[in-house]
Structures are given as C-alpha cells and as structure tokens.
Amino acid sequence: MPAKKNRKSADALSGKELLKEVSRRIRAARSFWDAHRNKACRRERERALSLYDRLSPQERAQIPQVLRVWLHYRSEKYFGDHRTPPGGKG
C-alpha cells in the first residue's frame, strides 16, 4: 500500500508555504519543458500561474528572478493566446 501524501491543498497555502509551492511548480514546469513533455508543462505552468497571481508584489519579489523570467517568457512566447491551442484545430 503506497504512503499517503500529506500535502495541503493549494487553497490553504499562504506565506512562505505558498512561495515554496509556486517555486516548486515553476521548477516542475521547467523540467517538463526540458523533457519535451508539453502537456505536462502546460498543466504545471497554469497551476504555477494561478498560485503566482495570489502573491502580493512583495512576495513575488521573493521568487527567484530566474524562475519569474522563465514563467513569463514561456507564458507569452509559447503559451500565449496567439498560439494554436493543444488538441488540434478541432
């Protein structure tokens, strides 16, 4: 039987826990990006952005600049509205 994960839901996070979770999700998205796993990267990026939007400007400044730049650069260039959405032209 696998061990239970004792992770708090994303809604219950605040303060340093929220900062750590945002950074963790951005790093996870970067690793998926490097592995060419676009769907997983998109999912993690969206989760990271939703948590990032909850941060105050002072808290956003505490996220490492490398992660912030990657999040915004990838968000605009590769996942912006001008791109074809995943799943084909359907």
FIKOLZA-1660 file (N, C-alpha, C; in steps of 0.1 Angstrom, whole numbers, plus 5000, padded with zeros to 4 digits):
% residues 90
   i   px   py   pz ch aa at
   1 5008 4988 5000  A  M  N
   1 5000 5000 5000  A  M CA
   1 5009 5012 5000  A  M  C
   2 5007 5022 4991  A  P  N
   2 5015 5033 4990  A  P CA
   2 5012 5043 5002  A  P  C
   3 5022 5051 5005  A  A  N
   3 5021 5060 5016  A  A CA
   3 5012 5072 5012  A  A  C
   4 5004 5077 5021  A  K  N
   4 4996 5088 5018  A  K CA
   4 5004 5101 5017  A  K  C
   5 5000 5110 5008  A  K  N
   5 5007 5122 5007  A  K CA
   5 5000 5132 5016  A  K  C
   6 5008 5139 5024  A  N  N
   6 5002 5149 5034  A  N CA
   6 5004 5163 5029  A  N  C
   7 5000 5165 5016  A  R  N
   7 5001 5178 5010  A  R CA
   7 4988 5186 5013  A  R  C
   8 4990 5199 5017  A  K  N
   8 4979 5207 5018  A  K CA
   8 4973 5211 5005  A  K  C
   9 4960 5214 5004  A  S  N
   9 4955 5219 4991  A  S CA
   9 4961 5233 4988  A  S  C
  10 4961 5236 4976  A  A  N
  10 4967 5249 4971  A  A CA
  10 4959 5260 4977  A  A  C
  11 4946 5259 4980  A  D  N
  11 4938 5270 4986  A  D CA
  11 4942 5273 5000  A  D  C
  12 4948 5263 5007  A  A  N
  12 4951 5265 5021  A  A CA
  12 4965 5271 5023  A  A  C
  13 4973 5273 5012  A  L  N
  13 4986 5277 5014  A  L CA
  13 4987 5293 5015  A  L  C
  14 4996 5297 5023  A  S  N
  14 4999 5312 5024  A  S CA
  14 5013 5314 5029  A  S  C
  15 5018 5326 5027  A  G  N
  15 5031 5329 5032  A  G CA
  15 5042 5322 5026  A  G  C
  16 5051 5317 5034  A  K  N
  16 5063 5310 5029  A  K CA
  16 5060 5297 5022  A  K  C
  17 5049 5290 5027  A  E  N
  17 5045 5278 5020  A  E CA
  17 5040 5280 5006  A  E  C
  18 5033 5291 5004  A  L  N
  18 5028 5295 4991  A  L CA
  18 5040 5298 4982  A  L  C
  19 5050 5306 4987  A  L  N
  19 5062 5309 4979  A  L CA
  19 5069 5296 4975  A  L  C
  20 5071 5287 4984  A  K  N
  20 5078 5274 4981  A  K CA
  20 5070 5266 4970  A  K  C
  21 5057 5266 4971  A  E  N
  21 5049 5258 4962  A  E CA
  21 5049 5265 4948  A  E  C
  22 5049 5278 4947  A  V  N
  22 5050 5284 4934  A  V CA
  22 5063 5281 4928  A  V  C
  23 5074 5282 4935  A  S  N
  23 5087 5279 4930  A  S CA
  23 5088 5265 4926  A  S  C
  24 5083 5256 4934  A  R  N
  24 5083 5242 4931  A  R CA
  24 5076 5239 4918  A  R  C
  25 5064 5245 4916  A  R  N
  25 5056 5242 4904  A  R CA
  25 5063 5248 4891  A  R  C
  26 5070 5260 4893  A  I  N
  26 5077 5265 4881  A  I CA
  26 5089 5256 4878  A  I  C
  27 5096 5251 4888  A  R  N
  27 5107 5242 4885  A  R CA
  27 5102 5229 4879  A  R  C
  28 5091 5224 4883  A  A  N
  28 5085 5212 4877  A  A CA
  28 5081 5215 4862  A  A  C
  29 5075 5227 4860  A  A  N
  29 5072 5230 4846  A  A CA
  29 5085 5231 4837  A  A  C
  30 5095 5237 4843  A  R  N
  30 5108 5238 4835  A  R CA
  30 5113 5224 4832  A  R  C
  31 5113 5215 4842  A  S  N
  31 5118 5202 4839  A  S CA
  31 5110 5194 4829  A  S  C
  32 5096 5196 4829  A  F  N
  32 5088 5190 4819  A  F CA
  32 5091 5197 4805  A  F  C
  33 5094 5210 4805  A  W  N
  33 5097 5216 4792  A  W CA
  33 5110 5211 4787  A  W  C
  34 5120 5209 4795  A  D  N
  34 5133 5204 4791  A  D CA
  34 5132 5189 4786  A  D  C
  35 5122 5182 4791  A  A  N
  35 5120 5168 4787  A  A CA
  35 5110 5167 4775  A  A  C
  36 5106 5179 4769  A  H  N
  36 5097 5179 4758  A  H CA
  36 5083 5173 4761  A  H  C
  37 5079 5175 4774  A  R  N
  37 5066 5170 4778  A  R CA
  37 5056 5182 4778  A  R  C
  38 5051 5186 4767  A  N  N
  38 5044 5199 4766  A  N CA
  38 5031 5199 4774  A  N  C
  39 5024 5188 4773  A  K  N
  39 5011 5188 4780  A  K CA
  39 5013 5190 4795  A  K  C
  40 5023 5182 4801  A  A  N
  40 5026 5183 4815  A  A CA
  40 5031 5197 4818  A  A  C
  41 5039 5202 4810  A  C  N
  41 5045 5216 4812  A  C CA
  41 5034 5226 4812  A  C  C
  42 5024 5225 4803  A  R  N
  42 5013 5234 4803  A  R CA
  42 5005 5234 4816  A  R  C
  43 5002 5221 4820  A  R  N
  43 4994 5219 4832  A  R CA
  43 5001 5225 4844  A  R  C
  44 5014 5223 4846  A  E  N
  44 5022 5228 4858  A  E CA
  44 5023 5243 4857  A  E  C
  45 5025 5248 4844  A  R  N
  45 5026 5263 4843  A  R CA
  45 5013 5270 4847  A  R  C
  46 5002 5264 4843  A  E  N
  46 4989 5270 4846  A  E CA
  46 4987 5270 4861  A  E  C
  47 4991 5259 4868  A  R  N
  47 4989 5258 4882  A  R CA
  47 4998 5268 4889  A  R  C
  48 5011 5270 4884  A  A  N
  48 5020 5279 4890  A  A CA
  48 5015 5293 4888  A  A  C
  49 5010 5296 4876  A  L  N
  49 5004 5310 4874  A  L CA
  49 4993 5313 4883  A  L  C
  50 4984 5303 4885  A  S  N
  50 4972 5306 4894  A  S CA
  50 4977 5309 4908  A  S  C
  51 4987 5302 4913  A  L  N
  51 4993 5305 4926  A  L CA
  51 5000 5318 4926  A  L  C
  52 5008 5320 4915  A  Y  N
  52 5016 5332 4914  A  Y CA
  52 5007 5345 4915  A  Y  C
  53 4995 5344 4909  A  D  N
  53 4986 5355 4909  A  D CA
  53 4981 5358 4923  A  D  C
  54 4982 5349 4932  A  R  N
  54 4977 5351 4946  A  R CA
  54 4987 5359 4954  A  R  C
  55 5000 5360 4949  A  L  N
  55 5011 5366 4957  A  L CA
  55 5010 5381 4956  A  L  C
  56 5014 5387 4967  A  S  N
  56 5015 5402 4967  A  S CA
  56 5028 5406 4960  A  S  C
  57 5029 5419 4956  A  P  N
  57 5041 5423 4949  A  P CA
  57 5054 5420 4957  A  P  C
  58 5053 5422 4970  A  Q  N
  58 5065 5419 4979  A  Q CA
  58 5068 5404 4979  A  Q  C
  59 5058 5396 4979  A  E  N
  59 5061 5382 4978  A  E CA
  59 5066 5377 4965  A  E  C
  60 5061 5383 4954  A  R  N
  60 5066 5380 4941  A  R CA
  60 5080 5383 4939  A  R  C
  61 5085 5393 4946  A  A  N
  61 5099 5397 4945  A  A CA
  61 5108 5387 4952  A  A  C
  62 5102 5378 4961  A  Q  N
  62 5110 5368 4967  A  Q CA
  62 5112 5355 4959  A  Q  C
  63 5104 5354 4948  A  I  N
  63 5106 5343 4939  A  I CA
  63 5118 5345 4932  A  I  C
  64 5127 5336 4930  A  P  N
  64 5140 5338 4923  A  P CA
  64 5137 5344 4909  A  P  C
  65 5145 5353 4905  A  Q  N
  65 5143 5360 4892  A  Q CA
  65 5144 5351 4880  A  Q  C
  66 5152 5341 4881  A  V  N
  66 5153 5331 4870  A  V CA
  66 5140 5324 4868  A  V  C
  67 5133 5320 4879  A  L  N
  67 5120 5314 4877  A  L CA
  67 5109 5323 4872  A  L  C
  68 5109 5336 4877  A  R  N
  68 5099 5345 4872  A  R CA
  68 5101 5348 4858  A  R  C
  69 5114 5350 4853  A  V  N
  69 5116 5353 4839  A  V CA
  69 5112 5341 4831  A  V  C
  70 5115 5329 4835  A  W  N
  70 5111 5317 4827  A  W CA
  70 5096 5316 4826  A  W  C
  71 5089 5318 4837  A  L  N
  71 5074 5317 4838  A  L CA
  71 5068 5327 4828  A  L  C
  72 5072 5340 4828  A  H  N
  72 5067 5350 4820  A  H CA
  72 5071 5348 4805  A  H  C
  73 5083 5345 4803  A  Y  N
  73 5088 5343 4789  A  Y CA
  73 5081 5332 4782  A  Y  C
  74 5080 5320 4789  A  R  N
  74 5073 5309 4783  A  R CA
  74 5058 5312 4782  A  R  C
  75 5053 5318 4792  A  S  N
  75 5038 5321 4791  A  S CA
  75 5035 5329 4779  A  S  C
  76 5042 5339 4776  A  E  N
  76 5039 5348 4765  A  E CA
  76 5043 5342 4752  A  E  C
  77 5055 5337 4751  A  K  N
  77 5060 5332 4738  A  K CA
  77 5054 5319 4733  A  K  C
  78 5053 5310 4742  A  Y  N
  78 5049 5296 4738  A  Y CA
  78 5035 5292 4741  A  Y  C
  79 5029 5299 4751  A  F  N
  79 5016 5295 4756  A  F CA
  79 5006 5307 4755  A  F  C
  80 5009 5317 4748  A  G  N
  80 5000 5329 4747  A  G CA
  80 4988 5326 4738  A  G  C
  81 4979 5336 4738  A  D  N
  81 4967 5335 4730  A  D CA
  81 4969 5334 4715  A  D  C
  82 4981 5339 4711  A  H  N
  82 4983 5339 4696  A  H CA
  82 4987 5325 4691  A  H  C
  83 4990 5315 4701  A  R  N
  83 4994 5302 4697  A  R CA
  83 4981 5293 4695  A  R  C
  84 4983 5283 4686  A  T  N
  84 4973 5273 4684  A  T CA
  84 4971 5265 4697  A  T  C
  85 4958 5263 4702  A  P  N
  85 4956 5256 4714  A  P CA
  85 4959 5241 4712  A  P  C
  86 4962 5234 4723  A  P  N
  86 4965 5220 4721  A  P CA
  86 4953 5212 4718  A  P  C
  87 4954 5200 4712  A  G  N
  87 4943 5192 4708  A  G CA
  87 4939 5194 4694  A  G  C
  88 4947 5200 4686  A  G  N
  88 4943 5201 4672  A  G CA
  88 4935 5213 4669  A  G  C
  89 4930 5214 4657  A  K  N
  89 4922 5226 4652  A  K CA
  89 4907 5223 4654  A  K  C
  90 4904 5212 4659  A  G  N
  90 4891 5207 4662  A  G CA
  90 4879 5212 4658  A  G  C
% end
